């Protein structure tokens, strides 16, 4: 009998997700909003995550905020541009933030948030 092998769509298409542009560094005054934007192509069934690199604190995975920081939110545009928003930025928000794609191995871009 013929066997059917179901390959993930990403294998058939031959596309792996990739970053379209680097994550930009931000300089934001205390009390204002910081927004990182991560532009990804061919995301398919993969997910985008945000991590504060120096503390390894997961900020968000896909559309779900993980951090308990109520000032953090996420949004996206057509599953291609992913935004991490930090409202009312404080000194403790300063640091390196990473946009990750859960490929194997993981892909990531980093940007630095400077607070002035």
N, C-alpha and C positions, 0 to 999 in steps of 0.2 A: 504493500500500500504506500501511496505517496505521502511523504511527511511535509507538513507545512512549517516553515520557520518564520516566525514573526520578528523581523528586525525593527529596532527603534527607527522612527522616521528620520532621525538625525543621521543614522548610518546610511540609509538609502539615498538621502539628498547629498551626503558627503560634506555637509556644512557643520562646522563647529562654531559655537558662539565666539565672538571676538569684540574687543573694544574698538570703537570707531575713532575715538580721540582720547588723549590723556585726561585724567582728572585734574582740574585746575586748583591751584592753591588759592585760598581766600583770606582776605584781611577785612575784618568786620569790627566796628565799634561795639563796646559793651552795650547790651540792651537792644541791639538790632537783630535782624534775622540773617542767618547764614544758610545758603542753599548750595549743596554740592550736586552736580549733575553728571551722571554716568551714562554714556551713550554706547549701546550694545547692538550688534547686528546678529542675526540668526540665533536668537535666544532659544527658540523652540520650546522644549519642555524643561529647560534648565531654569534656575532661579538666581536672582540677584540678591546679594546680602550686603549689609553695611556693618563695618566693625571699626571701633575706635582702636587703632593699632597699638598705642602705647599701653593701654589698660586691657587690651584684648576683649573689651566689652562689646558684645553683639548689640547693635543698635536696632536693626530690622532685618527681616528675611522676606523678600518679595513685597507683598502688600501689608505685612504684619509688623507692627512695632514690637520689639522684644524688650528694649530697655524700659526701666521704670521711670525714666525721665519724662515728665509730662510735656516738656518743651520740644520733644522730638516727634516728627511725623514723616511719612513717606508718601510719594505720589509717583505717577509715571505717565508718559505720553506714548500711547500705542505700543506698549511693551518694548520700546526701543530706547527711550530716554528715561532714566530712573533718577528721582530726586530724593535727597536726604535734607530735610528742613530742620533747623535748630532755631527756635524762637528765643528772643530775649537772651542772647548769648552772654555767658558769664566767663570769668577767667578760667574756671575748671574745664570749659569746653575746648580750650586751646589744645592742639595736638594733631597727630596724623590720623586721617580717616581713610579707610580702605573700602573700595567697591569690589565685591567678589562675585565670580560666577562659579557655581558648584560643578564645574567640569572635573575630570580626573586626568591629570592634576588640576587643581584649582587655578583659575586665572584671577589676577587682581590688578587694580590700579590704585595709587595712593595720592592723596592731596593733603596739604597742611592747612589747618585753620589757625590763623593768627588773630588774637584779640587785642584791640587798641583802645 
